[in-house]
Amino acid sequence: MFMIFGLYKGERWTHDLQLRLAAELRAEKLSRGGNSLPRQVGRVFANMGLCWIDDNQPIRVTPAGCAYLNEPAGSSTTLDQQA
């Protein structure tokens, strides 16, 4: 799911962006959740130090988030370190 968030790096977090993220997550078959799911998982990503998400501010991916995005699929040393 974080890879989808990474695609929107730099875009302002608005209700419209939240709806687009929800649609993208469903289209990629990563979720069957509702439109509030991006806000919920965004908080998890922020708590793990992968990004910062504030209302009407650009999504900011942290250095740890960039490292995670650049890792191959599978277990993640970045997530292990962040946890």
Long-range contacts (C-beta under 8 A, 24 or more apart in sequence): 1-25, 1-30, 1-31, 1-41, 2-45, 2-50, 2-51, 2-65, 2-68, 2-69, 3-69, 4-28, 4-30, 5-38, 5-41, 5-42, 5-45, 5-51, 5-59, 5-61, 6-61, 6-65, 6-69, 8-59, 9-51, 9-58, 9-59, 9-60, 9-61, 10-58, 10-59, 10-60, 11-58, 11-59, 12-56, 12-57, 12-58, 12-59, 13-42, 13-53, 13-54, 13-55, 13-56, 13-57, 13-58, 13-59, 14-55, 14-56, 48-79, 48-82, 48-83, 49-82, 50-82
